[in-house]
Amino acid sequence: MVSYREKLEEAIQRTIEKGFEQTRAEWLFLDIFNWSRTDYLIHKHDEVTQTDISKFNLALKRMLSGEPIQYIVGFQSFYGYQFKVNNHCLIPRLETEEVMLHFLNLCSDRQTVADIGTGSGVIAITLKLLKPDLNVYATDLYRDALEVAEENAQYHLQDIHFLEGNALKPLIKKQIKIDGLISNPPYIDKSESVFMDDTVLKYEPHQALFADDKGYAIYIDILKNLPLIMNDGGFIVFEIGYQQGEKLKSIIHHLYPNKQVEVIKDINGNQRIVSLKW
């Protein structure tokens, strides 16, 4: 007989031996069985079923190989909501919640807004959940990512207008005008990959991480086309890398000298948001 407590202790030991923090084993254990910590306390002395042993052993093997837990269990939380994720889309980060909230505070009821490069759809769907009167569009270049986003919208019963295509092109093609634009595009320069975690490089989609022109290519593409889609008085919010604020601000001022641009730091004191009014 093997109890759930003994199974978890074994997993923690193997996780530590692999050089990972033991919390990874605990997190995986709870997510695989869909348990809270209270559930664990209630069931920890129960005998593990053979089905649960097989299910957890497979998940543990994947985790010990370096695969992100979110891809193993198939979901990630964002602002308290659960979203499906897989290796066709980037795993949502906590910092992106701050970017989304900054954007949300700029939104008024019944405005039309767009999330550019939506990935799993977490920004677009959360905006709609928090402010239901918004008319929300979401674009992505990749059909595989959009399918995940569409599933997430259906799961949360939210009506999002998903459009496939590169950056603003789907909106331009349909002559859609918007009051607000938010984007967390790929912004990492390929040369920075040497500083990145192996699990990110091995498992997360590179097209959602890296951009040309030292990470600024997609920002520039979006910025150049803003006159075709933005309503007067609208607002644009970008998530940025922690060293990109001043450079992106300079690019914007070069294109639009009269626009006011704000670089905002996140809770950790890192540059995280570039915000401007159209």
Protein Blocks (a to p, Z undefined) as FASTA:
>chain_A
ZZfklmmmmmmmmmmmnopafklmmmmmmmmnopafklmmmmmmpccdfklmmmmmmmmm
mmmnopafklmnopaceehiacdddfkbccddfklmmmmmmmmmmpcehiacddehklno
mmmmmmmmmmmmbccddddfblklmmmmmmmmmmnopacdddedehjlmmmmnopacfbd
cddddfbdfklmmmpcfklmmmmcfklmbcgehhpmmmmmmmmmmmmmpcghiacddddd
fklmmmmmmmmmmmmmmbccdddddfkopafbdcddZZ
